[in-house]
Amino acid sequence: MTDITLQDLDLLSEEEFEQIELETERLMSVWEICSLRGQAAIFHDDQHIGEHRRELKTLDHPLFNKEAELKFRSTAVVDSLEGNMLIHPLTTPVIEVSADNTAARAVWWSLGIEGLSRYRETPMAIISAGMVPGVHLKEEDGWKIFSGAWQRTTKNEYHAGWVKSMVPTNTRPQISKEEDRQRLGRYAYQKDEIRKPVPCPPKKDTFGAYPEKTDDSWLLDNLKNERQ
Amino acid sequence: MITEERKQKLLMNIRKLSSMHEIQNTMGRLTAALNFQRADEILSFFALEREDVSLEYADEGLFEGKEAVCAAVHDIIVRPEEKGYMLDMQLTTPMIEVADDVKTAKALWWCPGIAAVPTETDPQAQWCWGMTGVDFILENGTWKVWHLHYFRLIRCDYKKGWVEDTSMINRLNTPVHPLSKPSTYHNPYSPLSVRDGIPACPRPYASYEDSDRNWMLNRDKTK
């Protein structure tokens, strides 16, 4: 562990101290946001609707659509949780924390495995790759998720593979493939299409380029400069 | 004004950051040793001199104390060398909380993995995914594994997948290791199982209390 002591900190000027203090807080935020997203992944996997849980989202932020969020959370999409699983490990993080340590933008990639049983039928084994983009805000009781929906690349029946199979998002009532393409499957893999470079990981100057903290248009940065 | 409290907090945060980095590296090295099946190296990361050092592996039981942990690694986790065997576990989704007193830490990783296991013909390709929860303790300036629990999620034939093949999620009905104590938790995926958010995410804490021993099994998701 580090050998830095309180005596070392005494040698700093007030300005130096404050710079190091803020930078340290920003680095702590990176770890806290990793834990926050890990916690969200755990909650996502077990799917128990209506269960009392620690709030992970900025539910009371004036720009957060609380009504839609609560409706989403209270709607069952499977008859029974038996055989259902949503495991999406988080890898490849790119996390940028604002200079004042109040907002953070991030993108993770994920190669996940799932089990899906809608009506108590034998579950379907699914492999699903995608990204977890997000805007995070620091509230009084810690970091929370403001925005960022799972962006699917593939979601295929295990044996069929990701070129031949694309399972739509599981909703009730079930949506069509066309509707799915307008939602979470918008940038999903299609064998007859050139892939869109979305989401763009946040760039180092993301908060300079997009000063409004809740803005998430940075995710589409690459579309401005697509390969011809 | 730079108060004593601000100085103490800054020093704590610097120590926490340094510790989180070291813990991530320690677990990376331990995972490499596991994948390469190097028993003594795996054990070198454990706080073996502590009476309550422990290792729990899937449904093989809880191994507590130096003798039991060494036995678990040598007899269960590391297999005899064999052509065609391969294990490749990876650490993802890190959740690491270092105590405010920077003497202990709680951590959890989600671990996708693959394996190749020799059979009478060709080795069998397998998936082996799980979660690894760990308590770390700082000993003489080095972070050591204090309690480690590997929670199996799936173990199956690659060709069949985790729904068709559940033959390996539970141990065979053979005698358990004589040094093992009863498992504290085992709930792998199967078509009949229900996920329940275990192991839990570690939460910020001031110092490790006796009541923290089973934080990984905490079902209260409100805290």
Interface residues (C-beta under 8 A of the other chain):
Chain A: M1 T2 I4 T5 L6 L9 D10 E14 F17 I20 E21 T24 E25 L27 M28 W31 C34 S35 R37 G38 Q39 A41 I42 F43 D45 D46 Q47 H48 E51 H52 R53 R54 L81 E82 G83 N84 M85 L86 I87 P89 L90 T91 L111 I113 G115 S117 T122 P123 M124 A125 Y158 H159
Chain B: I2 R6 K7 Q8 L10 L11 N13 I14 R15 K16 L17 S18 S19 M20 E22 T92 T93 P94 M95 I96 E97 V102 L108 W110 C111 P112 W127 W129 L138 G141 W143 L153 I154 G161 W162 V163 E164 Y189 S190 P191 L192 S193 V194 R195 D196 G197 A200 C201 P202 K221 T222 K223
